[in-house]
């Protein structure tokens, strides 16, 4: 399937793909669906940025701000990165 192809050389896309896959495996389909159109990038100091393009609707914003959602995302990112990280939402307007 063309939409699931990932360029292994593009580390940023690879991180996003792995995080989304982990969320799906963990049954977090709603969270998975809210992050499909984001960029996920690992910055310095073990900070992972989830970057939103454009406006985010009220339901998405409310879902992502729930503690259980933040925990699920952080656990998926830690599982993929293999180290403790912090997760930050960028451009969540």
Protein Blocks (a to p, Z undefined) as FASTA:
>chain_A
ZZlpccfklmmlmmmmmmmmmmmmnopamlmmmmmmpccdddehhiacdddehjddfklm
mmmmpmklmmmmmmmmmmmnopacddddehiZZ
